[in-house]
Amino acid sequence: MSLFRIFDVAGSAMSAQSVRLNTTASNLANADSVSSSVEETYRARRPVFAAMLQEAGSGQPGGESVGVQVQGIVESDAPLLKEYNPNHPMADQDGFIYKPNVNPVEEMADMISASRSYQTNVQVADTAKQMLLQTLRLGKG
């Protein structure tokens, strides 16, 4: 794998982790929202990642590059929280309010994981850049 491809791989991974951070932030922002029906209640969202292989066409070992692709964002099918609160202004005719299926502790753990993955890919790209600069310096001497 050439050093230039490392930038593509690290870049696609950073982009994927950025999507993950944004969906986590959206989940946390809506964690305390309330609605009067199941249909209107916010559901936690998760990005779906897939590895993408790019053939180099050289036929040599190591002739393919792997990156990350975001295939979509899916809603969680975990049950919503149903709470009896007849005095709440958003309560339905039976006195229930509905809250999202967002677990703030899980979301914070996911945010930390995504942030660290992003930082790791930044370090990979920086290391590849330093290696390219060192290679160019060798050619000068």
C-alpha positions, -999 to +999 in steps of 0.1 A: +000+000+000+014+034-010+017+061+015-008+082-005-035+056-001-031+059+037-045+094+034-076+080+016-081+053+043-076+077+072-098+103+056-127+079+050-124+067+086-124+103+099-155+111+078-173+080+092-164+089+128-177+124+122-210+110+111-210+088+143-203+119+165-231+138+148-257+110+153-246+107+189-249+144+195-284+143+179-293+114+203-281+133+233-299+165+223-332+146+220-327+124+250-351+144+272-377+152+246-413+142+252-442+135+229-478+124+231-477+095+207-454+066+198-452+077+161-439+112+170-413+101+196-376+104+187-358+071+183-320+067+189-301+066+156-270+047+147-248+049+116-240+017+097-205+013+085-190-010+058-155-017+047-149-008+010-122-025-010-105-007-038-086-029-062-053-015-074-054-037-105-017-046-101-023-082-092+004-079-065-002-089-029-013-059-008-027-043-040-060-033-024-069-005-001-095-006+026-116+024+036-148+030+056-181+038+040-213+050+058-241+030+043-268+048+062-283+057+095-309+034+112-333+040+140-331+018+171-359-007+175-355-007+214-388+000+231-397+036+239-402+048+275-439+051+284-446+071+315-479+078+332-481+116+338-516+129+334-507+164+344-481+168+317-492+191+288-481+165+262-500+136+278-523+116+256-560+110+264-549+081+287-524+103+306-492+088+291-462+106+277-435+089+256-398+094+259-370+084+235-351+051+238-318+070+242-295+059+270-273+089+278-246+067+294-243+046+263-243+077+241-214+093+261-194+060+259-200+059+221-190+096+218-157+090+236-151+059+214-158+079+182-137+108+194-107+085+201-111+068+168-111+101+150-080+112+169-062+079+160-069+085+123-056+120+126-024+106+140-022+080+113-024+107+086+001+129+104+026+099+107+022+092+070+028+128+062+060+128+083+072+096+065+066+112+031+086+143+042+114+121+055+114+102+021+117+135+002+146+146+025+164+114+016+161+122-021+177+157-015+209+144+000 
